[in-house]
Amino acid sequence: MNITDVRIRKVNQEGKMKAIVSITIDNELVIHDIKVIEGEKGLFIAMPSRKTSNGEFRDIAHPINSSARESLQQAILAKYEQVLLEDESIQESAITQ
């Protein structure tokens, strides 16, 4: 599995959800609505899900094993951190001008 694109949409609201992400795998498959969540132990990803008739949430798409989940999480969180740094740099440039 090769993650060929990661697109981050930051959430500008207060709360635990920090971003919504779309990833492209092998330039052939896109998964939308992956969430970046700030938990007690740091950032993690939550796969897209829907609410069932009994009120539970079930993943629509998810990795089959822990190594695949770790690969997804590392790629997404690295891109998220990059976006944060870019935004910070833009804000600093605007202040100094």
Secondary structure, DSSP 4 states (H G I P E B T S, - for coil): --EEEEEEEE--SSSSEEEEEEEEETTTEEEEEEEEEEETTEEEEE--EEE-TTS-EEESS--SSHHHHHHHHHHHHHHHHHHHHHHHHHHHHHHH-
